[in-house]
Amino acid sequence: MTKQVDVAILGGGTGGYVAAIAAAQAGKSVVVIEREKLGGTCLHRGCIPSKALLRSAEVYQQAVNGSAYGIEVEGVKLCFDRVQARKRDVVEKLHQGVSMLMRKHAIEVIHGTGRVMGPSIFSPKSGSVAVEYPDKEADTIVPKHLIIATGSRPRLLPGLEADGDLIVTTDQALEWEKLPERVAILGGGVIGVEWASMLADFGVEVDVIEAGERIVPMEEEETARELQRQLAKRGVRFHTKAVLQPDAVHKDEENGEVHLIIEANGESVSIKADKLLVSIGRQANIENIGLENVGLETEKGFIRVNEWMQTNESHIYAIGDVIGGLQLAHAAAAEGLTAVRHLCGDTSVGYDSWNIPRAIYSRPEAASIGRTEREARDAGYDVKVSRVPLHAVGKSLVHGEPEGFAKVIADARSSDLVGVHIVGPHATELIGEASVAMLLDATAWEMGQVIRPHPSLSEILTEAMLGVEGKAIHI
């Protein structure tokens, strides 16, 4: 069968289904081609299931430490099978919601494996998609515009392939039936830190092995230090400047252990764990999707696009993890909206990665938007910087988590915001205010005039914004 549509989207993850809905709302006929389940990595193997587990870990620790709030709880027990059942229930409800949205907007979803085609008898223009099925003949989708949103998968080190037992990816760890006693995490990026926090809260012994000088290397240096300090207080061991050779990993299958020898900060360290969790980034899914048929340009394993998400074939767009950059679900959604607006003829708003907030859902949480102080100075900004400790606001003491800070970086000449960084409870919610401010080009002074409720954690933003001019009240 050959089907002609306005927009075809290859991949039904967050970026893909958001783009599909936006295109349908614009009056376009839309087909989404997805080989697995709608929702993609974020819904099924990333954001949602991991955050569900993090929430259970947080609640467990609240129960264990209830005495700090005057509440004595006896016989606290972690039932990991029920933790996993809750996670699956959350995922399934959201999956049903995405499927309902497709029906609501009359978006056709085709479950099959799609490959992009060059010019053919079906279309003189490249960008048609051949859809293959395991049990019937292939279909051909001929769109006016194609959006590639095929996502990514966990990256592995050559010679250190995951076996699903002793060496695992985060995809596999999400399906653990029981918790291991000891886990070594290879990679101290955002995902590695979140898993370290979660596992530590569940009572697992954790070692984090990071090749760089510090964890979360893309974030503010103070954010990295604060996260490491607080996680270390809960027993997480960090090994930075670490070198791990694949041949220095020994799997003791008889005893169900993995033995590692690393060089960290110039010293040899031996680590034993029940599992080695490999979390060293993600690799774009660009193989076997037909890029070579249309000559799409790639760079370092990712599809090259411009600010409108266009590839070198102007009617073909690419969004999400497959283009690299900020590999975040909300970034993919924003990229999808940008692509749809552009193919509909709207060039008023382009995509600006500096306006995309970044979030780490560990305990404590960390969130940021814009540039770090070092990035701002390297970019030529003359900056004014304010850093206010979280204990400056009363709600942090009421909440029981007074450690952390808010840091604001502003242009010294205009007072425009350049970057905002928060570490502490609900940081991933608080950063939303900074996102609005960055979008509206607000100054630190303007944000400092906002009247926020008292007591609230949001008052830390008032203090930090006023602090740019040395006018913070409570420090």
C-alpha positions as a printed Julia matrix, in Angstrom:
475×3 Matrix{Float64}:
  0.0     0.0    0.0
  1.15    3.53  -0.76
 -0.16    6.35   1.4
  0.35   10.08   0.85
  0.33   12.44   3.84
  1.43   15.93   4.74
  3.77   14.88   7.56
  5.34   11.53   8.39
  7.19   11.11  11.65
  9.68    8.29  12.05
  9.65    7.54  15.78
  6.88    7.93  18.34
  8.86    9.06  21.38
  8.32   12.37  23.19
  9.62   14.52  20.34
  7.8    12.48  17.71
  4.36   12.38  19.28
  4.5    16.05  20.34
  5.39   17.01  16.76
  2.56   14.81  15.49
 -0.01   16.53  17.7
  1.26   20.0   16.73
  1.09   19.13  13.03
 -2.42   17.73  13.39
 -3.51   20.87  15.26
 -2.18   22.85  12.28
 -4.51   20.91   9.99
 -1.94   18.53   8.54
 -2.55   14.86   7.82
 -0.06   12.94   9.98
  1.35    9.43  10.21
  3.61    8.25  13.04
  5.76    5.19  12.36
  6.93    3.42  15.52
  8.47   -0.04  15.76
  7.83   -0.44  19.47
  5.53    1.45  21.88
  4.45    5.07  21.67
  6.29    7.19  24.19
  9.76    5.95  23.32
 12.73    5.86  25.67
 11.46    8.59  27.99
  8.22    6.83  28.82
  9.34    3.21  28.81
 13.08    3.12  29.59
 14.07    6.54  30.87
 12.46    9.6   32.43
  9.22    8.16  33.73
 10.21    4.74  35.11
 13.41    6.07  36.67
 11.58    8.97  38.33
  8.94    6.56  39.63
 11.73    4.54  41.28
 13.36    7.72  42.61
 10.06    8.74  44.17
  9.69    5.37  45.91
 13.27    5.67  47.19
 12.54    9.16  48.53
  9.37    8.03  50.32
 11.23    5.06  51.8
 13.88    7.36  53.25
 11.2     9.69  54.63
  9.7     6.75  56.48
 13.09    5.53  57.74
 14.01    9.01  58.96
 10.59   10.0   60.27
 11.94   10.44  63.79
 13.66   13.65  62.64
 10.17   15.1   62.24
  8.85   13.69  65.49
  7.27   10.65  63.87
  8.34    7.22  65.03
  7.7     4.49  62.46
  8.37    0.88  63.41
  8.94   -1.99  61.05
  9.59    0.01  57.89
 10.01   -2.5   55.09
 10.99   -2.02  51.45
  8.91   -4.22  49.14
 10.77   -3.86  45.87
  8.3    -5.99  43.92
  5.6    -3.43  44.79
  7.95   -0.58  43.89
  8.34   -2.13  40.45
  4.6    -2.77  40.15
  3.89    0.89  40.88
  6.47    1.94  38.29
  4.84   -0.26  35.65
  1.4     1.09  36.51
  2.6     4.7   36.08
  4.18    3.87  32.72
  1.11    2.05  31.43
 -1.28    4.86  32.4
  0.86    7.38  30.55
  1.19    5.05  27.56
 -2.58    4.8   27.37
 -2.75    8.59  27.57
 -0.41    9.03  24.6
 -2.4     6.49  22.58
 -5.59    8.38  23.41
 -4.04   11.64  22.21
 -3.21   10.03  18.86
 -6.84    8.98  18.44
 -8.12   12.37  19.59
 -6.13   14.16  16.89
 -6.85   11.58  14.17
 -3.17   10.68  13.89
 -2.52    7.35  12.24
  0.01    5.23  14.1
  1.75    2.51  12.09
  3.64   -0.12  14.09
  6.52   -1.25  11.92
 10.16   -0.6   11.03
 10.62    2.43   8.82
 13.46    3.18   6.42
 13.87    6.44   4.52
 13.97    6.11   0.73
 15.55    8.15  -2.01
 13.68    9.21  -5.17
 11.67    6.28  -6.5
  8.61    5.33  -8.51
  6.55    6.39  -5.5
  7.91    9.93  -5.38
 10.43   11.95  -7.42
 11.52   13.53  -4.15
 13.46   11.74  -1.42
 11.93   11.22   2.01
  9.35    8.5    1.44
  9.39    5.81   4.12
  9.22    2.07   3.5
  7.53    0.41   6.46
  8.34   -3.25   7.04
  6.35   -5.7    9.14
  7.2    -9.17  10.41
  3.95  -10.7    9.14
  2.83   -8.81   6.01
  4.04   -6.93   2.96
  5.69   -3.53   3.33
  3.86   -0.22   2.97
  5.2     3.03   1.54
  4.43    6.37   3.15
  4.93    9.38   0.87
  4.99   12.61   2.91
  5.45   16.22   1.92
  7.6    16.59   5.01
  9.43   13.96   7.04
 10.53   14.3   10.67
 13.12   11.8   11.89
 12.82   11.14  15.63
 14.42    7.73  16.1
 15.98    8.48  19.5
 18.97    6.82  21.11
 20.17    3.86  23.16
 22.72    3.41  25.96
 26.31    3.77  24.81
 28.7     0.93  25.66
 32.46    0.64  25.79
 34.04   -1.72  23.25
 35.01   -4.88  25.08
 32.64   -4.12  27.94
 29.33   -5.21  26.49
 26.33   -5.6   28.76
 25.29   -9.18  29.47
 22.1    -8.21  31.34
 23.34   -9.96  34.48
 26.62   -8.75  35.94
 27.14   -5.89  33.48
 23.97   -3.94  32.75
 22.63   -0.82  31.09
 20.04    1.43  32.7
 17.42   -0.17  30.43
 18.16   -3.53  32.06
 18.52   -2.17  35.59
 15.02   -0.72  35.41
 13.71   -4.29  35.25
 15.58   -5.69  38.25
 13.33   -8.04  40.22
 15.36   -7.51  43.37
 17.92   -4.99  44.46
 21.6    -5.93  44.48
 23.6    -5.23  47.63
 26.51   -3.5   45.85
 26.52   -1.61  42.56
 29.39    0.07  40.73
 28.22    2.8   38.35
 30.46    3.58  35.4
 29.76    7.23  34.57
 29.1    10.2   36.85
 26.86   12.14  34.5
 23.25   13.03  35.18
 21.92    9.49  34.81
 24.73    7.98  36.87
 24.13   10.47  39.69
 20.39    9.84  39.68
 20.96    6.08  39.92
 23.54    6.56  42.69
 21.06    8.63  44.69
 18.21    6.19  44.14
 20.21    3.09  44.99
 21.73    4.7   48.07
 18.24    5.6   49.32
 17.19    2.0   48.77
 20.11    0.91  50.95
 22.45   -0.29  48.2
 26.22    0.18  48.53
 27.32    2.4   45.61
 30.6     3.32  43.91
 30.57    5.92  41.12
 33.44    5.8   38.62
 33.91    8.98  36.58
 36.65    9.57  34.0
 36.48   13.35  34.31
 37.73   15.61  37.06
 34.24   15.87  38.52
 30.74   14.48  38.25
 28.04   16.12  36.05
 30.75   17.89  34.01
 28.27   19.93  31.95
 26.89   21.67  35.06
 28.17   24.44  37.31
 31.26   23.36  39.26
 29.57   24.31  42.54
 26.6    22.12  41.61
 28.91   19.15  41.12
 30.67   19.75  44.42
 27.42   20.09  46.36
 25.86   16.99  44.84
 28.99   14.94  45.51
 29.26   16.25  49.06
 25.66   15.43  49.96
 25.69   12.02  48.25
 28.98   11.14  49.93
 27.37   11.9   53.3
 24.86    9.17  52.47
 27.62    6.68  51.75
 28.16    6.97  47.98
 31.84    6.57  47.11
 33.16    8.63  44.19
 36.24    7.84  42.09
 37.07   10.72  39.71
 39.83   11.0   37.12
 39.29    7.27  36.84
 40.64    5.0   34.14
 38.97    1.63  33.63
 40.26   -0.71  30.97
 37.8    -3.39  29.75
 40.37   -6.09  30.54
 40.43   -4.83  34.15
 36.85   -6.05  34.62
 36.5    -9.63  35.76
 33.14  -11.38  35.95
 32.98  -13.94  38.76
 29.84  -15.72  37.6
 30.17  -18.46  40.21
 29.83  -15.96  43.06
 27.7   -13.49  41.14
 30.22  -10.67  41.4
 32.09   -8.31  39.16
 35.62   -7.24  40.11
 37.11   -3.98  38.84
 40.55   -2.45  39.1
 40.66    1.26  38.29
 43.22    4.02  38.4
 41.61    6.97  40.17
 43.46   10.18  40.97
 46.73    8.35  40.38
 45.97    5.46  42.73
 44.95    1.87  42.05
 41.53    1.01  43.49
 39.9    -2.41  43.63
 36.1    -2.55  43.63
 33.8    -5.53  44.08
 30.12   -5.26  43.2
 27.13   -7.43  42.4
 26.44   -5.36  39.3
 28.33   -2.97  37.06
 25.89   -0.38  35.75
 27.24    1.26  32.6
 26.01    4.84  32.22
 28.39    6.66  29.87
 25.94    8.48  27.63
 23.67    7.6   24.76
 24.2     6.72  21.1
 21.89    7.98  18.35
 19.77    5.45  16.48
 20.89    6.35  12.95
 21.79    2.88  11.67
 19.48    1.0    9.32
 17.0     3.86   8.89
 18.03    4.73   5.33
 20.05    7.91   5.85
 22.45    6.79   3.12
 19.54    6.65   0.64
 18.97   10.4    0.89
 22.5    11.57   1.69
 21.69   13.15   5.04
 24.74   14.67   6.68
 25.87   13.39  10.06
 28.5    14.61  12.51
 29.99   12.56  15.35
 27.21   10.03  15.01
 24.32   12.52  14.99
 22.18   13.99  12.2
 23.13   17.58  11.39
 20.32   20.16  11.5
 19.96   23.93  11.46
 18.08   26.1   14.0
 14.78   25.02  12.43
 15.66   21.32  12.74
 16.09   21.02   8.95
 18.61   18.57   7.54
 20.55   19.26   4.36
 17.37   18.04   2.57
 15.09   20.98   3.39
 11.87   18.95   3.55
 13.39   16.44   5.97
 13.72   17.4    9.62
 15.33   15.62  12.58
 14.67   16.1   16.29
 15.49   14.63  19.7
 18.39   12.44  20.75
 19.18   11.58  17.13
 20.6    15.1   16.62
 22.66   15.16  19.83
 22.86   18.35  21.87
 20.66   18.29  24.95
 19.35   14.74  25.0
 16.31   15.58  27.1
 12.66   14.77  26.54
 11.52   18.37  26.88
 14.28   19.46  24.48
 12.99   16.91  21.96
  9.46   18.25  22.39
 10.66   21.82  21.84
 12.59   20.73  18.75
  9.48   18.97  17.43
  7.39   22.11  17.88
 10.09   24.17  16.13
 10.16   21.79  13.17
  6.37   21.81  12.79
  6.13   25.59  13.02
  8.8    25.89  10.34
  7.26   23.41   7.92
  4.0    25.32   8.38
  5.78   28.51   7.28
  6.29   30.16  10.7
  9.87   31.39  11.14
  9.18   33.8   14.0
 10.61   31.63  16.76
 13.65   29.43  16.35
 15.18   26.91  18.74
 17.6    28.19  21.36
 19.23   25.51  23.49
 20.17   28.1   26.14
 16.46   28.38  26.97
 16.17   24.67  27.74
 16.27   23.88  31.48
 18.35   20.95  32.71
 17.3    18.83  35.66
 18.9    16.2   37.9
 16.34   14.25  39.93
 18.69   13.04  42.63
 18.39   13.85  46.33
 19.12   16.7   46.52
 17.75   17.8   43.19
 19.7    20.12  40.94
 18.45   22.23  38.05
 19.85   24.9   35.79
 19.23   27.0   32.72
 21.57   29.04  30.57
 25.32   29.22  30.99
 27.6    28.29  33.84
 29.82   31.05  35.21
 32.82   29.69  33.31
 30.83   29.39  30.06
 29.58   32.95  30.46
 33.07   34.34  30.95
 34.43   32.25  28.07
 31.64   33.66  25.87
 32.83   37.19  26.62
 30.25   38.22  29.18
 31.21   40.65  31.93
 29.17   39.03  34.68
 27.76   39.74  38.1
 27.25   36.65  40.25
 25.04   35.99  43.25
 25.09   32.82  45.34
 22.68   32.4   48.23
 22.61   29.36  50.54
 19.28   27.6   50.78
 19.14   27.94  54.56
 18.55   31.67  54.02
 14.87   30.86  53.47
 12.82   29.49  56.35
 10.93   26.9   54.31
 14.15   24.92  53.78
 14.37   24.35  57.54
 10.67   23.52  57.74
 11.15   21.09  54.87
 14.09   19.53  56.65
 16.6    19.99  53.82
 18.44   23.29  54.34
 21.57   22.35  52.36
 21.95   23.69  48.85
 22.0    27.05  47.09
 20.74   29.21  44.27
 23.24   30.92  41.97
 22.39   33.65  39.49
 24.71   34.85  36.72
 23.76   38.16  35.08
 25.24   40.43  32.44
 26.98   43.25  34.32
 25.94   45.86  31.75
 22.28   44.98  31.13
 21.48   42.85  34.22
 19.97   40.3   31.81
 20.01   36.75  33.13
 22.75   34.58  31.69
 22.37   31.5   33.88
 20.5    30.22  36.94
 21.58   27.18  38.99
 19.74   25.63  41.93
 20.58   22.74  44.25
 18.04   21.66  46.83
 14.55   20.2   47.31
 12.19   20.79  44.37
 14.92   22.49  42.34
 13.47   20.88  39.19
 10.2    22.72  39.83
 11.77   26.03  40.89
 13.81   26.25  37.68
 10.53   26.84  35.81
 10.53   30.43  37.07
 13.97   30.99  35.63
 12.83   29.43  32.35
 10.03   31.99  32.07
 12.45   34.79  32.94
 14.94   33.7   30.28
 12.21   33.42  27.64
 10.88   36.9   28.43
 14.4    38.36  28.64
 13.84   39.46  32.23
 16.57   41.07  34.28
 17.73   39.91  37.68
 16.3    43.13  39.16
 12.86   42.4   37.68
 12.89   38.85  39.01
 13.94   40.2   42.4
 10.79   42.35  42.52
  8.47   39.36  42.17
  6.5    38.87  45.4
  6.65   35.2   46.32
  4.69   33.51  49.1
  6.24   33.11  52.55
  7.31   30.63  53.65
  8.22   28.96  50.37
 11.29   27.5   48.76
 10.74   29.9   45.84
 11.96   32.74  48.07
 15.48   31.54  47.35
 15.06   33.04  43.88
 14.09   36.41  45.36
 17.22   36.37  47.51
 19.52   35.23  44.7
 18.14   37.74  42.19
 18.43   40.62  44.67
 21.91   39.38  45.51
 23.14   40.28  42.01
 23.09   43.91  43.15
 24.16   43.07  46.69
 20.63   43.57  48.01
 19.76   40.09  49.31
 17.78   40.44  52.54
 18.44   37.31  54.56
 22.21   36.87  54.23
